[in-house]
Amino acid sequence: MTVKDQPIEKDALVRFEKRQVKEPRVLNEAYDYEKPVAFTRALRVELPGYSLILISGTASVNEAGESIHVGDLEAQSWRTFRNIEALLAAEGADWHDVVRTTCYLRDMSRDYDAFNEVRMAFYKEKELDPFPASTGIQVTLCREDLLVEIEAMAIVPPDRKA
């Protein structure tokens, strides 16, 4: 029997505590939508010495899961940053705890400059220094009316809670 074929003893598995992050006053879980989608909006993972907050791709949607600010990249970008801000706040975190973002734009060549202006204004409003590490990617988003979606990762002390 090869190593690959050997069963893993249940007691040998190490699992880290993880729990769902919610902020229903701003946006709801995708599996609560009229057409459910199988992912969690955000997770908090407890690791030795720190907590990791992982925020799934977030866009300009309201608490009912409806796209808002259709056709307006700047307004969609602001709403997306605010939605992420609300999820962070639900865990006692803020944008100063964000270490990485991945920014998805429907049309990088047309929209990047306008998106970056909003991102710069938002980061300056929050007095971030340094800015989070980030990657920008052009994609086809899950809804035709969305122009931007952002993922975020934050690190906080384990005792910091909302």
C-alpha positions as a printed NumPy array, in Angstrom:
array([[  0.   ,   0.   ,   0.   ],
       [  1.369,   3.42 ,  -0.96 ],
       [  1.275,   6.423,   1.366],
       [ -1.465,   7.889,  -0.794],
       [ -3.663,   4.822,  -0.211],
       [ -3.258,   4.717,   3.568],
       [ -6.272,   5.954,   5.502],
       [ -5.753,   9.011,   7.679],
       [ -6.522,   8.393,  11.305],
       [ -9.295,  10.716,  12.427],
       [ -7.328,  11.654,  15.558],
       [ -4.337,  12.666,  13.392],
       [ -6.249,  15.487,  11.704],
       [ -5.725,  18.968,  13.105],
       [ -8.617,  21.32 ,  12.489],
       [ -8.77 ,  25.006,  13.216],
       [-11.921,  26.594,  14.556],
       [-13.785,  28.512,  11.895],
       [-17.054,  30.351,  11.952],
       [-19.18 ,  32.372,   9.643],
       [-19.007,  36.177,   9.62 ],
       [-22.331,  37.934,   9.061],
       [-23.619,  41.475,   8.746],
       [-27.247,  41.137,   7.566],
       [-27.973,  44.868,   7.935],
       [-25.737,  45.461,   4.922],
       [-25.646,  42.24 ,   2.927],
       [-26.93 ,  38.72 ,   3.363],
       [-25.61 ,  35.263,   2.71 ],
       [-25.705,  34.124,  -0.9  ],
       [-27.453,  30.899,   0.125],
       [-30.337,  33.041,   1.462],
       [-30.961,  34.588,  -1.974],
       [-33.975,  33.687,  -4.066],
       [-31.594,  31.552,  -6.15 ],
       [-29.179,  30.173,  -3.504],
       [-25.429,  30.126,  -4.132],
       [-23.244,  27.717,  -2.133],
       [-20.599,  29.843,  -0.431],
       [-20.112,  31.686,   2.834],
       [-19.799,  35.471,   2.628],
       [-16.857,  35.436,   5.074],
       [-15.101,  33.167,   7.556],
       [-13.119,  33.793,  10.706],
       [-10.439,  31.161,  11.257],
       [ -8.788,  30.898,  14.67 ],
       [ -5.09 ,  30.072,  14.366],
       [ -2.442,  29.913,  17.101],
       [ -1.793,  33.535,  18.061],
       [ -4.085,  35.265,  15.572],
       [ -7.381,  35.137,  13.71 ],
       [ -7.69 ,  35.228,   9.955],
       [-10.757,  36.844,   8.384],
       [-11.386,  35.711,   4.819],
       [-13.977,  37.689,   2.883],
       [-15.338,  36.118,  -0.281],
       [-15.766,  38.132,  -3.439],
       [-18.015,  41.027,  -2.444],
       [-19.783,  43.409,  -4.788],
       [-22.291,  46.236,  -4.857],
       [-25.265,  44.33 ,  -3.463],
       [-27.736,  45.251,  -0.759],
       [-29.086,  43.22 ,   2.154],
       [-31.616,  41.534,  -0.151],
       [-28.851,  40.409,  -2.493],
       [-29.884,  42.828,  -5.224],
       [-27.275,  44.543,  -7.377],
       [-27.255,  48.268,  -6.769],
       [-25.7  ,  51.218,  -8.631],
       [-26.045,  49.382, -11.948],
       [-23.824,  50.92 , -14.62 ],
       [-21.955,  53.203, -12.181],
       [-18.448,  51.861, -11.535],
       [-17.553,  54.483,  -8.932],
       [-20.719,  53.935,  -6.884],
       [-20.365,  50.155,  -7.153],
       [-16.755,  50.401,  -5.966],
       [-17.682,  52.567,  -2.955],
       [-20.524,  50.186,  -1.993],
       [-18.199,  47.192,  -2.324],
       [-15.612,  48.756,  -0.005],
       [-18.379,  49.654,   2.492],
       [-19.797,  46.105,   2.384],
       [-16.359,  44.71 ,   3.203],
       [-15.981,  47.33 ,   5.932],
       [-19.247,  46.13 ,   7.537],
       [-18.109,  42.497,   7.471],
       [-14.798,  43.471,   9.09 ],
       [-16.581,  45.526,  11.765],
       [-18.773,  42.534,  12.614],
       [-15.556,  40.871,  13.822],
       [-13.997,  43.867,  15.56 ],
       [-11.704,  44.518,  12.598],
       [-11.297,  47.348,  10.115],
       [ -9.388,  48.147,   6.945],
       [ -6.159,  48.619,   8.947],
       [ -6.235,  44.842,   9.536],
       [ -6.555,  43.994,   5.827],
       [ -3.32 ,  42.571,   4.439],
       [ -4.477,  41.483,   0.977],
       [ -7.189,  42.175,  -1.579],
       [ -7.981,  40.701,  -4.957],
       [ -9.92 ,  43.1  ,  -7.172],
       [-11.929,  41.748, -10.081],
       [-12.996,  44.165, -12.8  ],
       [-15.259,  43.38 , -15.741],
       [-13.223,  45.626, -18.062],
       [ -9.712,  46.394, -16.823],
       [ -8.722,  48.681, -19.703],
       [-11.871,  50.825, -19.441],
       [-12.458,  50.787, -15.682],
       [ -9.117,  50.436, -13.879],
       [ -8.295,  54.154, -13.626],
       [-11.734,  55.037, -12.217],
       [-11.637,  52.056,  -9.841],
       [ -8.163,  52.992,  -8.656],
       [ -9.271,  56.584,  -7.97 ],
       [-12.061,  55.295,  -5.707],
       [ -9.717,  52.808,  -4.026],
       [ -7.127,  55.535,  -3.415],
       [ -9.779,  57.905,  -2.002],
       [-11.184,  55.166,   0.222],
       [ -7.743,  54.136,   1.518],
       [ -6.843,  57.782,   2.194],
       [-10.171,  58.292,   3.998],
       [ -9.23 ,  55.311,   6.202],
       [ -5.649,  56.624,   6.584],
       [ -4.122,  53.327,   5.481],
       [ -0.344,  53.182,   5.384],
       [  0.79 ,  50.905,   3.937],
       [ -1.976,  49.857,   1.572],
       [ -2.905,  46.163,   1.451],
       [ -1.119,  43.932,  -1.029],
       [ -3.406,  43.577,  -4.031],
       [ -3.941,  41.902,  -7.368],
       [ -6.239,  43.183, -10.112],
       [ -7.815,  40.731, -12.531],
       [-10.146,  41.196, -15.495],
       [-12.976,  38.649, -15.34 ],
       [-16.52 ,  37.878, -16.315],
       [-18.382,  38.452, -13.053],
       [-21.284,  36.327, -11.834],
       [-23.871,  38.97 , -12.775],
       [-23.894,  41.073, -15.912],
       [-24.787,  44.239, -13.981],
       [-21.764,  44.054, -11.668],
       [-18.593,  45.861, -12.704],
       [-16.348,  45.163,  -9.687],
       [-15.914,  42.511,  -7.009],
       [-13.311,  42.414,  -4.228],
       [-11.983,  39.69 ,  -1.915],
       [-10.152,  40.629,   1.28 ],
       [ -8.01 ,  38.944,   3.908],
       [ -7.45 ,  40.452,   7.364],
       [ -5.393,  39.365,  10.364],
       [ -6.442,  40.281,  13.916],
       [ -5.469,  39.243,  17.447],
       [ -7.627,  36.27 ,  18.548],
       [ -9.165,  38.202,  21.44 ],
       [-10.446,  41.039,  19.252],
       [-14.153,  40.548,  18.667],
       [-16.991,  42.857,  17.704]])
